[in-house]
């Protein structure tokens, strides 16, 4: 993290107990509050969330191989799968996958974002042998939520996470 980084004082919820999805929503809410207090734009909010929860840091793009390796590493802030809708989870880090695709939905037009999501998942399936329909569903949801943040601002995201990602009475 850079010196004077506003994320440095943001409380990071633990992953050892409780509902990971609700903690992820709370983290997104505290980051949205920080963005609002500091007058930050929605793009800053999603870039900060993706940097913290998905290891996506575009400042490192000058070294593409290092950037791609970073995407496969543990992000600074992790949330396990507990509490996420089981129909959307196929690994231990659903928040990481979701956070990265929020950016796609925010920055790309709808059809291009959806095409990118399919191509990414298809390529991951071929290259890494990890194609997952659950990942496709989570990507599509994140892209939709990224578009919502673009239209309505960061404050909308925590409620979207709770409504669409967090488990409600499904086993």
N, C-alpha and C positions, 0 to 999 in steps of 0.2 A: 504494500500500500504506500502511496505517496505521503510525504510529510504534509501535515495539515489536511489530510483526507477527511472529509466530513463523516465518512462511514466508520472511522476509527472508534467513535464513541457510541455507535449504535449497538444496543444489546443483542447478543447472539444467543438465541434459545438453544438449550441442550438437546441432544438427540437421544439421550439414554432412557427417557421415560415419557409417557403420555402420548397424545395424538399428534403425530408428525404433521399432518395436513393442517390442523388448527394452528400449530406453531408456525408453519410456513405462512399461513394467512396473517398471523399476528406480525411476523417479520415483514411481510409485504406492507402491512398497515403502518408499522413504525417507520419504514423507509419512505412511504408516501407522506407521512407527517413531516419527516425531515425535508423532503423535497418541497413541500408546501411552505414550511417555515423559512427555508433558504431561498425561495423564489425560483427553484429549479424547473426546467422544462420537463415534459413527460419523457422525452428521449433520454435525458440524464437518468431519470428514475429507472427505466427499463435497462439501460446500459449498466447501471450500478447493481441492479438485481441480478442480471446475467453474469456480471463479473464475480459477484459474491457466491451465487448459488449454482453457476454452471461453468465457471472458469473461462468465460468468454471475455477476453480483454483485447479489444481491437487496437490498443496501443502497441501490442506485440506483433502486429501484422507485418512489420518490416522483416521479420524472420518467420516465414510461413511454416517451415517444418516444426519449429518450436511452438508456434501457435497451435498447430494441429495436435501435437503431443500434449499440450496443456488441456485441450478439450477432453482427453481421455483420463486425466488425473482427477483426484479428489478436489472438489472446489473448497474454498475457505469455509463456507457455511453449508452444512449437509443436513438433510432431513430424510429420515428413513421412510418406508412405505406405509407405516401404520396410520390408519385413518383415511388414506386415499381410497377412492373407488377402485375396487379390485378389477373392474373391467378396463381400467386405464394403466395398470401397473404391471410391469414385467421384470423389474429389477429393483435394486435397493435405493435408487436415487430418482424417483419420479419428478421431484422438484427441479433437479438439474435439467432434465430433458424439457420440461415445461418452460423453464426460464429461458432457455436458449431459443425455443420456438416463439416465445413472446416477441422477441426482436424481429423475427421473420415477418410476423403478422403486422408489426408496427411499421417497419420500414419498406416492405414490398407491397405493391398493389395486390388486391385479393386473389386474382387468378395466378399471378406470378408466385405469390406466397404459397398457395396450395400446390402448385407444380413443384416448387422447391421442396416442400415437405415430402411429397411422394418420391421425388428423385433422391433426396437424402436417405430416406428409409430404404428405398430400393437398392441404392448403392451400398448402404451399410449391410443389407442382407446378402449381397453378392460378395463384397470384399471381406466382411467379417463373419458372415454366416449367421447374422443376428436379426433377420427380418422378423418383425413382430406386428401383427394387426393392432395390438394394444398401443404400441408406439405411434402408429399411424393415427389412431383415435386421439391420443394425447396431443400429438402435433397439431391436428386439426383444431382441437379445442383451444390450444395455446395461441394459434394463429388468430382465431376469432377473438380471443381476449386481448391480444396485442392490438387488433383493430379498434376494439372498444376503448382501450387506453388512449389511443391516438385521437379518437373522437371526443372522449369525455374526461380524460385526465387520470392520473394515478389513483385518486381516491376510490375509483370504481373497482380496482382489481381485487382487493381483499374480499369483498362481497362475492365477486365472481368465483374466486378460489373456493370459498366456503360453499357456494351454491352448486358448482359444477364439478369440483375435484374431490371435495371431502365426502366421505361415506356418510350416508344417512340411511340407517336401517337395512342396508344390503350387506349380506354376509361377506 
